[in-house]
Amino acid sequence: MTETSDVVIIGSGIVGSSVAYHLAEQGCTDVLIIEREAHQGKGSTGKSMGGVRAQFSTPVNIEMSRYSIDFFSRFDEVVGHPADYRAHGYLFCATSERHLEYLTANRERQIALGVTNVELVSREDIAAFVPQLRVDDIIGGTFCQTDGFVDPHSVMMGFMLKARERGARLWLDTPVTGIEVEPVSAGSAGILPAFLPKEAGILPALPAQRISGVMTSRGFVSTRIVVNAAGPWAAEVARMAGAELPLEPLRRQLVPTEPFAGLPKRFPMVIDMSTGFHFRREGKGILLAWNDPDETPGFKTDFDPAFVEKILTRAADRVPALAEAEVNPRRAWAGLYEMTPDHHAIIGPAPNVEGLYFVNGFSGHGVMHSPASGRISADLILRGHSDLIEASQLSVARFAQGRLLEETAVL
Ligand SMILES: Cc1cc2nc3c(=O)[nH]c(=O)nc-3n(C[C@H](O)[C@H](O)[C@H](O)COP(=O)(O)OP(=O)(O)OC[C@H]3O[C@@H](n4cnc5c(N)ncnc54)[C@H](O)[C@@H]3O)c2cc1C
């Protein structure tokens, strides 16, 4: 007997799990999530630094963060599982007038969009957060208390557990190997599943193809709706249906120190804007991060031991005490950002394949934006629009139409 499902989600990371949760919350429970790994979280979600922040530069990212951070603050109560949200704040430190003007302009935009607790801070304020920071060249910055961290694994599991409690099914250890499409015949208005209201699935241009199912290692699953939540692998999943996604994987490396008592027990994520180096406390140690400008796109997930010296140089320059911190390179790790040309997510229907939905390309922000992206995707699938944001801004069509949304606050 052929398996059927109203919706198939490919990928069970934090994003696919959130889409499943939000569909189930909106009453769509015949959902099958298909994951090729034996466990959830083996993609980018399990590699994440867990940072969440509303301090972005574009309205759409600020709006997605505002919704998501509010969601994280209520996650335990609403979802019934812990998110481990810690409102320790993000502290951006500027060493040039240009950077300070940039932070000030972003802050005005953030406040106008309802993130009213972003403060301008002085060099002295910054030194009070982390007295060990070298502040001689810092001229000011911004701080937002409700920015902070979550545990990505807990959030992913919480979304998935709740979706499954509502009836969604999860297949682990099951690669999707193909997506089947068929021609849309003229006048085929009745093709949408019965559970969808009439206005759902309306696309800007009439696609020539529609989804008929997915091929997996367990056999064929018949469905009219496929959600591509395959993280850095999303472009290859899109190609299975004959669709294009402008998305490239980019390695990102993190270095934890051994237990280190030379910094406060609690402090915000600190971002040195002169180098992009940033760090936060992780248990008894410190988690160090830096976006190496020499990194090139590709599926590279090995940690490069030469990175340790590069990052420690930046760390000791900004926090001289960190020169004393011990690092075991075997505890460091690498994962993949899923980069788009304008560093914004791609959310919504594929223009050329009816029933195919993208929720991809978070460019390093997929954990923090997982609540908003799950909600927007569920809205688009079930109603054809979302009242959370004007979702067409994030449509893949923006690249062909030259409507790019450049985000400059990428860490
Ligand atoms: C080092 C690092 C630090 C980061 N720090 C942050 C941070 O501080 N804050 C933040 O918000 N974001 C951060 N990110 C980004 C964030 O982790 C990602 O944006 C997010 O996890 C994407 O989630 P996802 O569910 O889309 O993808 P993934 O977690 O990669 O999940 C995709 C899933 O799809 C599955 N899959 C792929 N192809 C198939 C197939 N053919 N069949 C079946 N299954 C398939 C994969 O196995 C995988 O489980 C970081 C990323 C890295 C690498």
The ligand as an SDF file (V2000), in Angstrom:
LIG
                    3D

 53 58  0  0  0  0  0  0  0  0999 V2000
   29.1000   26.8070   13.8750 C   0  0  0  0  0  0  0  0  0  0  0  0
   27.7070   27.3360   13.7130 C   0  0  0  0  0  0  0  0  0  0  0  0
   27.2140   28.2830   14.6060 C   0  0  0  0  0  0  0  0  0  0  0  0
   25.9340   28.7810   14.4660 C   0  0  0  0  0  0  0  0  0  0  0  0
   25.4540   29.6850   15.3800 N   0  0  0  0  0  0  0  0  0  0  0  0
   24.1750   30.1270   15.2680 C   0  0  0  0  0  0  0  0  0  0  0  0
   23.6450   31.0110   16.2550 C   0  0  0  0  0  0  0  0  0  0  0  0
   24.3260   31.4070   17.2000 O   0  0  0  0  0  0  0  0  0  0  0  0
   22.3490   31.3950   16.1170 N   0  0  0  0  0  0  0  0  0  0  0  0
   21.5570   30.9940   15.0530 C   0  0  0  0  0  0  0  0  0  0  0  0
   20.3980   31.3950   14.9800 O   0  0  0  0  0  0  0  0  0  0  0  0
   22.0360   30.1570   14.1250 N   0  0  0  0  0  0  0  0  0  0  0  0
   23.3210   29.7260   14.1950 C   0  0  0  0  0  0  0  0  0  0  0  0
   23.8210   28.8780   13.2460 N   0  0  0  0  0  0  0  0  0  0  0  0
   22.9730   28.5400   12.0910 C   0  0  0  0  0  0  0  0  0  0  0  0
   21.9500   27.4960   12.4490 C   0  0  0  0  0  0  0  0  0  0  0  0
   22.5800   26.4220   13.1200 O   0  0  0  0  0  0  0  0  0  0  0  0
   21.2370   27.0300   11.1750 C   0  0  0  0  0  0  0  0  0  0  0  0
   20.7600   28.1530   10.4580 O   0  0  0  0  0  0  0  0  0  0  0  0
   20.0550   26.1220   11.5410 C   0  0  0  0  0  0  0  0  0  0  0  0
   20.4480   25.0780   12.3900 O   0  0  0  0  0  0  0  0  0  0  0  0
   19.4230   25.5620   10.2910 C   0  0  0  0  0  0  0  0  0  0  0  0
   18.4900   24.5790   10.6990 O   0  0  0  0  0  0  0  0  0  0  0  0
   17.8290   23.6370    9.6270 P   0  0  0  0  0  0  0  0  0  0  0  0
   16.8320   22.8170   10.3420 O   0  0  0  0  0  0  0  0  0  0  0  0
   17.3910   24.4510    8.4550 O   0  0  0  0  0  0  0  0  0  0  0  0
   19.0530   22.7750    9.0540 O   0  0  0  0  0  0  0  0  0  0  0  0
   19.7680   21.4650    9.6560 P   0  0  0  0  0  0  0  0  0  0  0  0
   19.8630   21.4940   11.1220 O   0  0  0  0  0  0  0  0  0  0  0  0
   21.0270   21.3070    8.8740 O   0  0  0  0  0  0  0  0  0  0  0  0
   18.7490   20.3100    9.2820 O   0  0  0  0  0  0  0  0  0  0  0  0
   18.5890   19.8620    7.9540 C   0  0  0  0  0  0  0  0  0  0  0  0
   18.3030   18.3790    8.0100 C   0  0  0  0  0  0  0  0  0  0  0  0
   17.9730   17.9290    6.7020 O   0  0  0  0  0  0  0  0  0  0  0  0
   18.4330   16.6010    6.5930 C   0  0  0  0  0  0  0  0  0  0  0  0
   18.5030   16.2680    5.1690 N   0  0  0  0  0  0  0  0  0  0  0  0
   19.2400   16.8700    4.2170 C   0  0  0  0  0  0  0  0  0  0  0  0
   19.0480   16.2750    3.0270 N   0  0  0  0  0  0  0  0  0  0  0  0
   18.1610   15.2440    3.2440 C   0  0  0  0  0  0  0  0  0  0  0  0
   17.5810   14.2490    2.4040 C   0  0  0  0  0  0  0  0  0  0  0  0
   17.8540   14.1500    1.0960 N   0  0  0  0  0  0  0  0  0  0  0  0
   16.6980   13.3640    2.9620 N   0  0  0  0  0  0  0  0  0  0  0  0
   16.3940   13.4360    4.2970 C   0  0  0  0  0  0  0  0  0  0  0  0
   16.9360   14.3540    5.1210 N   0  0  0  0  0  0  0  0  0  0  0  0
   17.8040   15.2400    4.6110 C   0  0  0  0  0  0  0  0  0  0  0  0
   19.7970   16.6750    7.2620 C   0  0  0  0  0  0  0  0  0  0  0  0
   20.2550   15.3900    7.6430 O   0  0  0  0  0  0  0  0  0  0  0  0
   19.5290   17.5820    8.4460 C   0  0  0  0  0  0  0  0  0  0  0  0
   19.2000   16.8590    9.6250 O   0  0  0  0  0  0  0  0  0  0  0  0
   25.1090   28.3450   13.3800 C   0  0  0  0  0  0  0  0  0  0  0  0
   25.5880   27.3910   12.4790 C   0  0  0  0  0  0  0  0  0  0  0  0
   26.8790   26.8840   12.6430 C   0  0  0  0  0  0  0  0  0  0  0  0
   27.3780   25.8580   11.6630 C   0  0  0  0  0  0  0  0  0  0  0  0
  1  2  1  0
  2  3  1  0
  2 52  2  0
  3  4  2  0
  4  5  1  0
  4 50  1  0
  5  6  2  0
  6  7  1  0
  6 13  1  0
  7  8  2  0
  7  9  1  0
  9 10  1  0
 10 11  2  0
 10 12  1  0
 12 13  2  0
 13 14  1  0
 14 15  1  0
 14 50  1  0
 15 16  1  0
 16 17  1  0
 16 18  1  0
 18 19  1  0
 18 20  1  0
 20 21  1  0
 20 22  1  0
 22 23  1  0
 23 24  1  0
 24 25  2  0
 24 26  1  0
 24 27  1  0
 27 28  1  0
 28 29  2  0
 28 30  1  0
 28 31  1  0
 31 32  1  0
 32 33  1  0
 33 34  1  0
 33 48  1  0
 34 35  1  0
 35 36  1  0
 35 46  1  0
 36 37  1  0
 36 45  1  0
 37 38  2  0
 38 39  1  0
 39 40  1  0
 39 45  2  0
 40 41  1  0
 40 42  2  0
 42 43  1  0
 43 44  2  0
 44 45  1  0
 46 47  1  0
 46 48  1  0
 48 49  1  0
 50 51  2  0
 51 52  1  0
 52 53  1  0
M  END
$$$$
